[in-house]
Amino acid sequence: MARFWVLSAAVASLHLTTAAFPDCQNGPEILRSNAVCNISAPASERAAAIVSLMTIAEKINNTGNTSPGVPRLGLPAYQWWSEALHGVAESPGVNFSSSGNYSYATNFPEPILMSAAFDDDLIHAVATVVSTEGRDFWTPNVNPFKDPRWGRGLETPGEDPFRIQNYIKNLIAGLQSGEDAEILKLVSTCKHFAGYDLENWEGITRYAFNAIISTQDLAEYYLPPFRQCARDSKVGALMTSYNAVNGVPSSVNKYLVQGILRGHWGYTDNTTMSDWITSDSAADAIQNIELDCGTTFPQNLPSAYQQGLFNESYLNSSLLRQYTSLVNLGYFDPPSASPYRSITWDSVNTPASQRLAYEAAARGITLLKNDGTLPLQVGSNFSIALIGGWANATMQMQGNYYGIAPFLHSPLYAAQQLSSKVNYAPGPIAQAYGSNYSTPALQAAEESDIIVYVGGIDITVEAEGMDRLNISWPAGQVEQINQVCSLGKKCILVQMGGGQLDDTAWLNNKNISAILWGGYPGQDGGTAIIDSLLGKYPPAGRLPVTQYPANYVSEVPMTNMSLRPGTGNPGRTYKWFSEPILPFGYGLSYSAFNTSFNTAATCSFSIRSLLSGCTQPHLDLCHFSNFTATVKNTGKVTTDYVALAFVSGQYGPAPYPIKQLVGYQRLYNVTAGSTRTASYGLSLGNLARVDQKGNSILYPGTYSLLLDVPTQSTLNFTLTGSQMVLDHFPQPPVNESMV
């Protein structure tokens, strides 16, 4: 099978001959005669048939990610743990060959940069490539990036739930849905459920952290991405988090898993798994989730069962859901029945996939400052100083959860492909700045016509298990930037990394001509950066997070999960924090644009009428109205343009959010002087507010639709009548410490 899909922990290569599948034609009689091999039977019935043949011991053995299978039944071993956050990644279930076929896979940018493109088609296309190159992954990470210090923010689509939900919708569709509607192309796993955005801060680790979250914040902010995964996108699996929520560890939190996930959202058939379970909670956890990322279940459930701490029905549910997933993947079907078993190595890292990896980086790159220096005009008589700790980045560009890329084109490599002379000098990331950096940097700067400094942070500063203590530029880099940018030459700053840094000093510094943010751009990131500087692919990204002032970290602890401003909390995200350095959705262009809403057909809507005509299974999905905006390129550069739409108003419970994102569209190649139309189809859920009990409610009042960042146009409309509840949120147990 030509996939980065390893079905046995012992498999060392990725060739078809070593991928293990049950053989319903030539396997043991006990398998061949079992209903699991009947491809016309429902998936759940097929799974139940094979699970019914397992002993207690065999069931328990297969509750960990490294499942040994059941040899006597013809069930081979299976490794559930594979990673593909932004391309097939090295993990227990993925083994790359040392050379030749199956030795690499397409490496895309980290999600934080891809999200900045605000391009749903792009996300779907990337997911389609990933699900062609591999199968069965523990991705995506859909926890909102609320706190700028969080070490894993780079893995997420950003801070806004609406943006995350659209990212999820298109990603999971591309991952799971292929050309055969009857067979899943891939089983995707949304993680980490829920309230997870702390690694190790001030001695508090994610394993010991108890996230105190109000019902209102839980329903409004932390859970909508998971609702999209489970209820709306039908994701194949869901992983619980490390932390506790309101005093109850996530893996044993029945309010979250049984009450909300399975009960309220109807996520009854698919698998939930843990990211961490303690040995003394195994018996409780198996009654709540099905699969353990680790060995806690297989090692501790035998004695717990002997003690009568749980009954066999929970094991049956565990194995039934696991094997239903495998049936849905075509695992028990003959190769001829699945279009995916015939995919070959020729489908991996194709020229089209390489181009897509480049475009995914180029579309997300975001322009934060420009005095007119960009785009650069270079030639054979021009010299460029390329300086900084990211200037010759290769593996740095991959961020985390990465595999072996076919190539890694650094900014230095890309610059050296030009006809101009390139003078390179390294720089620090978090290291001290000394003569080992200053001497070559000054020499490179003095010998060049223009200076491009490529710095920021990387996974030595922000990573899983490691939060940041500050959001300032590292001192060594500040010293180097001030040194080389004080020579009277044009100086361009390329800021790398997932979490934002406070750019105040550079935004106000006349010696800094321009600033680009490049995230973690993947295998062809260096080319994308240089092409952005030259205008070959003009930047049109928008920040998917807020850029906070450096002193923000001293105003609110990471452990404070509240969104709204209050004592010891100035407010979180663009919805509640009013004094950003650069706001969510910010991004400049090499051209100039005028945007304005077109007049709506009606500006007054009856709440009762809106609901009476809805045929959706969930009221928050009911269509509200369509709006359009005119976007005119008044500049001289052909470029993409991202048109963002927000809603604002004083309706529902106080305090009122500043605004919230309700729509966006990326318009491609808007030529100079031309006019295009952006369209937004709003749902009732886009307009709803959440009360203190977590209920989603549509309120009467005056609403303002705001276009772009900063706002260029406003369109007002009114909802009339009585307020209506769109979603009655399940209430927490009375003994749970909800605030």
Secondary structure, 3 states (H helix, E strand, C coil): CCCECCCCCCCCCCCHHHCCCCCCCCCCHHHHCCHHHCCCCCHHHHHHHHHCCCCHHHHHHCCECEECCEHHHCECCEECCCECCCCCECECCECCCCCCCCCCCCCCCCHHHHHCCCCHHHHHHHHHHHHHHECCECCCECCCCCCCCCCCHHHCCCCCHHHHHHHHHHHHHHHHCCCCCCCCCCCEEEEEECCCCCCEECCEECCCCEECCCHHHHHHHHCHHHHHHHHHCCCCEEEECCCEECCEEHHHCHHHHHHHHHHHCCCCCCEEEECCCCHHHHHHHCCCCCEECCCHHHHHHHHHHHCCCCCHHHHHHHHHHHHHHHHHCCCCCCHHHCCCCCCCHHHCCCHHHHHHHHHHHHHHCEEEEECCCCCCCCCCCCEEEEECCCCCCCHHHHCCCCCCCCCCCCHHHHHHCCCCEEEEECCCCCCCCCHHHHHHHHHHHHCCCEEEEEEECCCCCCECCECCCCCCCCHHHHHHHHHHCCCCCEEEEEEECCCCCCCHHHHCCCCCCEEEEEECCCCCHHHHHHHHHHCCCCCCCCCCCCECCHHHHHCCCCCCCCCCCECCECCCHHHHCCCCCECCCCCECCCCEEEEECCCCCCEEEHHHHHHCCCCCCHHHCEEEEEEEEEEECCCCCEEEEEEEEEECCCCCCCCCCCEEEEEEEEEEECCCCEEEEEEEEEHHHHCEECCCCCEEECCEEEEEEECCCCCEEEEEEEECCCEEEECCCCCCCCCCCC
